[in-house]
């Protein structure tokens, strides 16, 4: 018996949070996921990058930009 089941689950998950809520984004490309994580961090969010199996890969901390008034 041949079982050719292929999972369509994403390879990289981002958990994006601002402390009061969180959302998940899924990517099939590591480079694209990394660029998106850096963009979210640059916008003031904390981001955790995980594999599709839930294994923690890396964290991107917030990098809020200062604005002169």
C-alpha positions in Angstrom: 0.0 0.0 0.0 1.5 3.3 -1.1 0.7 6.4 1.1 1.7 9.5 -0.7 0.3 12.1 1.7 2.0 15.5 1.4 1.4 18.1 4.0 0.5 21.6 2.6 1.4 23.2 6.0 3.7 26.2 5.8 7.3 25.8 6.7 7.6 29.0 8.7 5.1 30.6 11.1 5.4 34.1 12.6 3.7 34.9 15.9 3.3 38.7 15.9 2.3 40.5 19.1 2.1 44.0 20.6 1.4 42.7 24.1 -2.3 42.9 24.0 -3.1 40.8 21.0 -1.3 38.4 18.6 -1.7 37.1 15.1 0.0 34.4 13.0 1.4 34.7 9.5 2.5 31.7 7.5 5.3 31.6 4.8 6.8 28.9 2.6 10.0 30.8 2.1 12.4 31.5 4.9 13.9 34.7 3.4 10.4 36.2 2.9 9.4 35.2 6.5 12.6 36.8 7.9 12.1 40.0 5.9 8.4 40.2 7.1 9.5 39.5 10.7 12.0 42.4 10.5 9.4 44.7 9.1 6.9 43.9 11.9 9.7 44.4 14.5 10.5 47.7 12.9 6.9 48.7 13.2 7.0 48.1 17.0 5.8 44.4 17.2 7.5 41.5 18.9 7.9 38.5 16.6 8.6 34.9 17.2 9.6 32.7 14.2 8.6 29.0 14.5 8.7 26.0 12.2 5.4 24.4 11.1 5.8 21.8 13.8 5.9 24.5 16.5 9.7 24.5 17.1 11.0 28.0 18.1 13.5 29.3 15.6 14.3 32.9 16.6 12.9 36.1 18.1 12.7 39.6 16.6 12.3 42.3 19.3 10.6 45.6 18.7 12.6 48.5 17.2 10.4 51.5 17.7 11.6 54.5 15.9 11.9 57.8 17.8 10.0 60.7 16.3 11.1 64.3 17.0 8.3 66.7 17.8 
